Amino acid sequence: MGELRLHAISIDEVRDVFGADEAQADKLRGWAQEYFSVPDAPRHKGLWSKLRPVTRTDKTAPILPVNWPTPNDVDDLLAGRYVSPDRLTRCWRVLDLWLHKLSWGTHSMLLDAAQADSFEFDLARAGLPSELSLRRLFGGDPQIPLRATPGMRTGYSRAAHVSATAQALASIIDQVVEPTRGLVEQLVDFLTRFQEWSAAAPASGRRPPDLFVVWHAGQSSVDRTTM
């Protein structure tokens, strides 16, 4: 089952995660440490703990879950360093957490590639212009240093395009067939809140939100952080 995650956050704030300043890095590192904490191994007591060879495997060390991020992964993200293919999933789990924490709001849709095609067909049949299609919502290149994992797609839209899409979707809801109509209603509810969040942004010292999208077109959500 695929999953589409839509985050209301300025694309500049997403990019600022990579190479974050000291204050921002401390906040992000704290969230990662809290969520991905690892229990301490029990301390060895007695003479054996002092005499055992340093090469001995410590069987009391905690066993990390599959693809569990480490502090090194967090540091690589904050520094905007290259992430090797075998560490991508771990680093995306961390970024997923940060996006959830930083975003004004997040909307998720269970949608794989075939379901997305069906969704787009129903919208087009109801009269949605092609330039405001679902895939156009994440047509922009986010230009972040963290590459997508296999089967993943990332993208973004500026606030103006989000607003235009929300208005167009709202105008055709009555013509959309079920079960797509219910998904459209939920999506419209989310997209129309961008106006509210944009108005609140200056008072919070933040940039108005854009739409940042992460689409796992066919990957199980078990492998990703669940918020």
N, C-alpha and C positions, 0 to 999 in steps of 0.2 A: 504494500500500500504506500503510495506516495503522499507527501505532505508539502503544502505551500504555506510558507510563513511570511506574512506581510507586517513590516515594522514601520511605525510612524516615527521617523527620526531623520534629522538633517543628514544628507550624505556627507557633509563636511565633518559632522561629529563622528560618523563611522570611520572616516579616513583618519581623524585625529587620534583614534585609538592606537594606531600604528605609529610609534614615535611619540607617545603621550608625554606631556610634561610631568614633572615630579608629583604635583598634587593629584592630577588625574590618574597617574600610574599607581599611586598609593591606594586610591579608591578602588580601582579595577583589580589590583592585586589582592586587596582585602576581600572583595566579593568572591574571587576565585579560590582563595584560601578557605573561606567559610564553606563554600559549596563542595569543593573537591578536597576537603581535608582528609588526611590519612592518619589512622590511629597509630600512636607511638608503639614501637615494639617493647615488650616487657624488659626491664633491666635485669641482667644476670647478676646473681648474688653469689658470694662465696669465692673461694680460691680459684675454682675452675674458670670463672669469668676472666680472671687475670692471666691465667696460664694457657688458655686455649689458643691454638694457632690462628693468626689473622686470616689465613686462607680458608678457614672452616666456613661452610655455608651456614648462615644464620636461619634456622628453621622457624624461629619465632618472629621473623620479620613479617609485616602485614602483606597479604597477597592482594595486589591491586586488581580491580575489575578490568575487563577487556577495554582497551582504548581509554583508560583513565588518564587524564592530563597530569603533568608533573609541573613543579615550579619552573623548570627549564622551558617548558612549552609556553608558560605564561610570559616569561622574560623575552622569549623570541618574538611573541606577538607584540609586546609593548615596545620592543626595539625595532619592529618592522623588518626583522631578519627573514631570510629565506627559510621556508619550512620544507623539510624533505617529505617525499610522498608517504612514507610510513608514519609520519607524525600529523598528517593533515586532519584525519578524523578527530584526534585528540584536541588539536588546536581549534577546530570548528566547534567542538563542544564548549570550549571556553568562550569563544566569540558569541555563540548562541546565548550563553548566560549573560554576557555583557549587553547584548542587544536587547534582551528582555528587560534588564535593569534600566537601561538608558532610554528606551523608547517611551513615547507618550502613550502608546497603546500597541498591541500586537493582535493580529487576527490570523487564525490558522484554518486551513481547508484541507481535508483529506482528498488528494487529487493526484492521480498518476497521469502519465502522458496520454493514455487512451481516454481517460475521463476528462482531461483538459480539452481534448479535441471535441468530445461530445458537448461539453460546456460551451465552447466557442461556437459550435454549430447552432445550438439553441439560442444563443444571444444574437447571432447574425440573422437567424430566421425571424427573431422578434423585432429586428430593425436596428440593431446596434451598428454604428459605422465601424468599418474595419480599423480605422486609425485609433479607435478607442477600445480595442479588443483586450481581453485579459492578458495576453502575452505582451501587448504593447505597454502594459503597466510596468513590466520589468525589462524593457527594451534597452535601457541605457547601461553602459559599461560602468560599474561602480569604481573601477580603477583602484582596487585595494591590493596589497601585496600578497594576501592569503589566497591561494588558488582554490578553486572548487574541487571537491572530491569527485570520483567517478559517479555519474548519475545525478550530479547536482548542477543546478544553474543559479546564478545570482544576477541581480539587476536592480535598477532603481528608476523612479520617475520623479520629476520635480513637482512641487505642490500644484502648479497651474494645471498640469496634465491630470493629476489626481482629481482635482475639482471638476474638470471637464468630464472625466470618466464617470464620476459619481452622479453628475447631473444627467448624463446620457443613460446610465443604467436605471436611474430612478424613473425616467420617462418611459421605459419599455417594460417595467416589471409586470404589468398586467398582461402583456403579450407573451411572457416567458412561460413555458410549460413546466409542470412539476416532473421530477423533484428539483430541477434547476432553479425554479423560482425561489424556493426557500434559501438556497445558497446565495442567490443574487440579493435577496432582502438583507441577509446578514452582512454581505460585502458592502452594500450601500450604507448600512448603519455605521460601519467602520469608516468608510471613506468620507462620509459627510462630517465626521468629527474633526477632520483636519482643519476646518475653518475655526472651530473652537480652540484647538490646540495652537494654531498659528497666532490667534489673538492673545493667548496667554503667554506665549514664548518671550516677548520682550521683558515682561515683569519678572520672569525667571532668569533673565540674563542668558537666554539660550536662543539659538537660531530656530526659525519656524521649521516644522518637520517636512521632509520629503518622504517618499515611500521607498524603503529598502526591502528587497524580496530575496528570500532563500527558498529554492524549490528543490526538494529531494523527489525527483520524478518517479523513483521506483524503489527507494531504500526504506527499509523498515525503521520506524521511529525508535525501536529498541536501541539502536546504535547511536542515538543522539540524546542530548540533554532534554529532559522533559520539565517544563516549568509549570 
